[in-house]
């Protein structure tokens, strides 16, 4: 029986608290990863994801962005147990911990890799999501980011004006395209001590407070400029292992499922594909 330690990543990058968001963002961009464990005094205390950063673009401190007491798994657990944890907690990645120490990291992608190496012919039809959010290829990235945030989507298919599937956009692609914008904000503070709702004519001295604000911004370009256009669509009879191999080949978290007349039928997400092991 395959165990978590057989497929987990053992060379794990991490950040420490106290620390800034910029360091975590830089690591994610450089390593092409979507989350980073957070360590304090050698022990795991949290995890910070790209979603945490996008949802709180003005927060800079890792301690305020991270998820505390994250779900984790033991290296001795079997893959099936890890799949249960992923599904029950609706997560894509989790630390592997032994005696309170971080020893590895396992992701849905690792599970998909194991499925790809197997020979599972079960059709993907039972794992297709048909209620999906497709995005027009000329939609600006800042709007795409908001659509995906509201839909709680890690990735979305892109369609053109002819309703043809022309690409896929992922949170990873948005993360790579994002940049940090530093601005100066101004706040006017009144020095009057008797100001209330009924004060109309008092003349007061004021002072201005200037402070820096750092935000994660997406450029004003259409999503077609960053979408992934090289992929293969699936059909509802495609086998699970073949689907997994295509996900690994193109390094994607979802693939479009099309009908015989090339229309979008739905998508198959890696988080649904791993259910084949159950």
C-alpha positions as a printed NumPy array, in Angstrom:
array([[  0.   ,   0.   ,   0.   ],
       [  1.447,   3.372,  -1.043],
       [  2.092,   5.738,   1.839],
       [  2.183,   9.533,   2.   ],
       [  5.96 ,   9.5  ,   2.49 ],
       [  6.33 ,   7.694,  -0.851],
       [  4.886,  10.562,  -2.882],
       [  5.291,  13.691,  -0.721],
       [  7.794,  16.474,  -1.381],
       [ 10.587,  16.323,   1.172],
       [ 12.487,  19.46 ,   0.163],
       [  9.979,  21.959,   1.545],
       [ 10.439,  25.717,   1.481],
       [  8.846,  27.677,   4.302],
       [  8.552,  31.127,   5.842],
       [  8.826,  32.156,   9.454],
       [  6.875,  34.513,  11.679],
       [  7.229,  37.333,  12.182],
       [  7.593,  37.985,   8.479],
       [  6.144,  39.904,   5.556],
       [  3.775,  38.899,   2.793],
       [  6.299,  39.985,   0.157],
       [  8.686,  37.202,   1.11 ],
       [  5.981,  34.549,   0.848],
       [  4.815,  35.994,  -2.483],
       [  8.36 ,  35.995,  -3.843],
       [  8.874,  32.34 ,  -2.864],
       [  5.592,  31.313,  -4.522],
       [  6.491,  33.138,  -7.734],
       [ 10.059,  31.824,  -7.856],
       [  9.188,  28.215,  -7.004],
       [  5.927,  28.07 ,  -8.941],
       [  4.052,  26.866,  -5.855],
       [  0.729,  27.918,  -4.406],
       [  1.264,  27.773,  -0.662],
       [  4.006,  27.948,   1.924],
       [  4.117,  26.435,   5.435],
       [  4.722,  28.903,   8.263],
       [  7.2  ,  27.972,  10.982],
       [  7.893,  29.454,  14.416],
       [ 10.68 ,  28.16 ,  16.627],
       [ 10.947,  25.064,  14.445],
       [  7.287,  24.09 ,  14.764],
       [  4.495,  24.34 ,  12.203],
       [  2.096,  27.141,  13.165],
       [  0.245,  27.859,   9.922],
       [  0.1  ,  27.88 ,   6.162],
       [ -0.212,  30.824,   3.763],
       [ -1.698,  30.377,   0.294],
       [ -1.97 ,  32.513,  -2.836],
       [ -5.701,  32.761,  -2.081],
       [ -4.928,  34.318,   1.32 ],
       [ -2.855,  36.999,  -0.422],
       [ -5.46 ,  37.77 ,  -3.092],
       [ -8.284,  37.924,  -0.553],
       [ -6.374,  40.409,   1.632],
       [ -4.328,  42.506,  -0.837],
       [ -3.512,  45.262,   1.668],
       [ -2.379,  43.059,   4.574],
       [  1.384,  42.653,   4.851],
       [  1.989,  40.474,   7.914],
       [  2.163,  36.698,   7.417],
       [  0.766,  36.108,  10.904],
       [ -2.465,  37.905,   9.931],
       [ -2.748,  36.248,   6.515],
       [ -1.982,  32.627,   7.313],
       [ -4.376,  29.885,   8.315],
       [ -3.536,  28.872,  11.88 ],
       [ -3.431,  25.276,  13.073],
       [ -3.587,  23.848,   9.551],
       [ -4.735,  20.331,   8.783],
       [ -1.815,  17.946,   8.393],
       [ -1.122,  14.283,   7.794],
       [  1.398,  11.746,   9.04 ],
       [  4.058,  10.365,   6.68 ],
       [  2.874,   6.84 ,   7.596],
       [ -0.692,   7.484,   6.402],
       [ -1.78 ,   5.741,   3.208],
       [ -2.794,   7.751,   0.131],
       [ -6.479,   6.925,   0.631],
       [ -6.362,   8.612,   4.042],
       [ -4.8  ,  11.719,   2.511],
       [ -7.532,  11.816,  -0.154],
       [-10.189,  11.723,   2.579],
       [ -8.538,  14.67 ,   4.352],
       [ -8.279,  16.685,   1.137],
       [-11.942,  16.131,   0.293],
       [-13.381,  16.579,   3.79 ],
       [-11.507,  19.855,   4.337],
       [-11.795,  21.158,   0.763],
       [ -8.054,  21.846,   0.521],
       [ -5.423,  21.249,  -2.144],
       [ -2.271,  20.972,  -0.096],
       [ -1.195,  20.128,   3.418],
       [  1.93 ,  19.699,   5.513],
       [  3.259,  16.318,   6.534],
       [  4.153,  16.406,  10.205],
       [  5.922,  13.984,  12.512],
       [  6.435,  14.77 ,  16.204],
       [  5.387,  18.413,  15.609],
       [  8.128,  18.873,  13.004],
       [  7.528,  19.583,   9.333],
       [  8.96 ,  16.663,   7.325],
       [  7.24 ,  17.13 ,   3.983],
       [  4.379,  18.513,   1.966],
       [  1.721,  16.68 ,  -0.014],
       [ -0.615,  18.143,  -2.628],
       [ -3.5  ,  17.066,  -4.807],
       [ -0.976,  17.174,  -7.66 ],
       [  1.05 ,  14.447,  -5.934],
       [ -2.073,  12.281,  -5.776],
       [ -2.808,  12.95 ,  -9.455],
       [  0.739,  11.881, -10.298],
       [  0.135,   8.565,  -8.526],
       [ -3.102,   8.08 , -10.48 ],
       [ -1.281,   8.869, -13.732],
       [  1.258,   6.128, -13.002],
       [ -1.508,   3.599, -12.316],
       [ -3.817,   1.983, -14.855],
       [ -7.271,   3.145, -13.818],
       [ -9.755,   3.008, -16.682],
       [-12.772,   4.317, -14.783],
       [-14.451,   6.965, -17.022],
       [-14.247,  10.544, -15.783],
       [-17.958,  11.069, -16.448],
       [-18.809,  10.658, -12.765],
       [-16.347,  13.385, -11.745],
       [-17.33 ,  16.129, -14.208],
       [-18.417,  19.52 , -12.843],
       [-21.097,  20.906, -15.13 ],
       [-21.914,  24.057, -13.165],
       [-18.877,  26.154, -14.003],
       [-17.746,  29.737, -14.467],
       [-16.311,  30.31 , -17.933],
       [-14.582,  33.622, -18.655],
       [-14.49 ,  35.611, -21.91 ],
       [-10.974,  35.839, -23.318],
       [-11.028,  39.675, -23.419],
       [-11.883,  40.072, -19.73 ],
       [ -9.321,  42.26 , -17.861],
       [ -7.196,  40.426, -15.308],
       [ -8.447,  42.426, -12.33 ],
       [-12.005,  41.384, -13.221],
       [-10.871,  37.783, -13.731],
       [ -9.336,  37.79 , -10.276],
       [-12.577,  39.034,  -8.737],
       [-14.696,  36.512, -10.668],
       [-12.506,  33.641,  -9.51 ],
       [-12.526,  34.946,  -5.933],
       [-16.32 ,  35.144,  -5.848],
       [-16.632,  31.713,  -7.476],
       [-13.962,  30.285,  -5.158],
       [-12.293,  28.863,  -8.273],
       [ -8.645,  27.84 ,  -8.55 ],
       [ -8.918,  27.792, -12.342],
       [-11.447,  28.568, -15.059],
       [-11.9  ,  27.754, -18.747],
       [-11.624,  30.654, -21.193],
       [-14.025,  31.008, -24.117],
       [-14.016,  33.316, -27.128],
       [-16.89 ,  35.249, -28.694],
       [-17.88 ,  32.095, -30.612],
       [-18.282,  30.164, -27.32 ],
       [-15.294,  27.965, -28.13 ],
       [-12.937,  26.893, -25.369],
       [ -9.625,  28.6  , -26.158],
       [ -7.661,  28.287, -22.937],
       [ -7.431,  27.906, -19.187],
       [ -6.486,  30.442, -16.531],
       [ -5.248,  29.42 , -13.103],
       [ -4.549,  31.225,  -9.864],
       [ -0.883,  30.417, -10.465],
       [ -0.974,  32.396, -13.716],
       [ -2.629,  35.32 , -11.932],
       [ -0.001,  35.143,  -9.199],
       [  2.826,  35.308, -11.741],
       [  1.213,  38.287, -13.455],
       [  0.572,  40.193, -10.229],
       [  2.749,  42.953,  -8.886],
       [  2.988,  44.923,  -5.675],
       [  1.934,  48.569,  -5.921],
       [  3.15 ,  50.941,  -3.216],
       [  1.075,  54.1  ,  -2.729],
       [  0.957,  56.958,  -0.264],
       [ -2.364,  57.601,   1.48 ],
       [ -3.376,  60.785,   3.293],
       [ -5.555,  61.15 ,   6.384],
       [ -6.604,  64.562,   7.758],
       [ -6.816,  64.653,  11.54 ],
       [ -8.634,  67.446,  13.355],
       [ -7.019,  68.869,  16.491],
       [-10.328,  70.234,  17.829],
       [-11.413,  68.673,  21.103],
       [-15.054,  69.776,  21.005],
       [-16.015,  68.347,  17.617],
       [-19.393,  66.614,  17.62 ],
       [-22.361,  66.096,  15.343],
       [-23.722,  69.598,  16.14 ],
       [-20.552,  71.564,  15.464],
       [-20.889,  73.515,  12.248],
       [-18.965,  76.765,  12.545],
       [-15.902,  75.946,  14.588],
       [-12.603,  76.58 ,  12.853],
       [ -9.968,  74.027,  13.689],
       [ -6.367,  73.333,  13.053],
       [ -5.799,  70.12 ,  11.143],
       [ -2.793,  67.999,  10.457],
       [ -2.258,  65.472,   7.694],
       [ -0.941,  61.972,   8.275],
       [  0.743,  60.307,   5.314],
       [  1.289,  56.557,   5.341],
       [  2.379,  53.939,   2.873],
       [  0.016,  51.243,   1.587],
       [  1.21 ,  48.165,  -0.277],
       [ -1.321,  46.325,  -2.461],
       [ -1.182,  43.285,  -4.711],
       [ -2.427,  44.453,  -8.121],
       [ -3.201,  42.727, -11.418],
       [ -2.31 ,  44.518, -14.678],
       [ -5.068,  45.861, -16.93 ],
       [ -4.583,  43.344, -19.732],
       [ -6.998,  40.755, -21.199],
       [ -6.865,  37.26 , -19.77 ],
       [ -5.998,  35.834, -23.205],
       [ -2.511,  37.324, -22.749],
       [ -1.705,  34.992, -19.847],
       [ -4.025,  32.022, -20.357],
       [ -2.679,  28.598, -21.165],
       [ -3.692,  27.697, -24.706],
       [ -1.818,  24.383, -25.01 ],
       [ -3.914,  21.592, -23.548],
       [ -6.094,  18.68 , -24.568],
       [ -9.82 ,  18.523, -24.008],
       [-11.412,  15.417, -22.55 ],
       [-14.528,  13.439, -23.344],
       [-16.792,  11.923, -20.723],
       [-15.526,   8.41 , -21.532],
       [-11.838,   9.268, -21.023],
       [-10.253,   7.042, -18.363],
       [ -9.09 ,   8.425, -15.007],
       [ -5.4  ,   7.578, -15.479],
       [ -5.385,   9.083, -18.978],
       [ -6.983,  12.223, -17.585],
       [ -4.342,  12.356, -14.833],
       [ -1.545,  11.935, -17.381],
       [ -2.865,  14.865, -19.406],
       [ -3.088,  17.009, -16.266],
       [  0.523,  16.2  , -15.488],
       [  1.646,  16.717, -19.082],
       [  0.2  ,  20.218, -19.238],
       [  0.671,  20.96 , -15.527],
       [ -2.935,  22.047, -14.975],
       [ -5.489,  21.675, -12.206],
       [ -8.449,  21.198, -14.526],
       [ -9.237,  20.254, -18.098],
       [-12.295,  21.086, -20.205],
       [-14.683,  18.298, -21.111],
       [-16.259,  18.779, -24.526],
       [-19.121,  17.207, -26.443],
       [-18.811,  15.54 , -29.837],
       [-19.623,  18.883, -31.497],
       [-16.765,  20.594, -29.595],
       [-18.98 ,  22.51 , -27.145],
       [-18.059,  22.881, -23.497],
       [-19.8  ,  20.206, -21.423],
       [-18.031,  20.869, -18.149],
       [-14.662,  20.556, -16.482],
       [-12.801,  17.858, -14.61 ],
       [-10.897,  19.19 , -11.608],
       [ -8.   ,  17.354, -10.024],
       [ -9.722,  17.65 ,  -6.639],
       [-12.602,  15.598,  -8.072],
       [-10.425,  13.18 , -10.03 ],
       [ -8.667,  11.957,  -6.874],
       [-12.015,  10.61 ,  -5.649],
       [-11.479,   7.687,  -8.034],
       [ -9.195,   6.211,  -5.367],
       [-12.121,   5.974,  -2.965]])
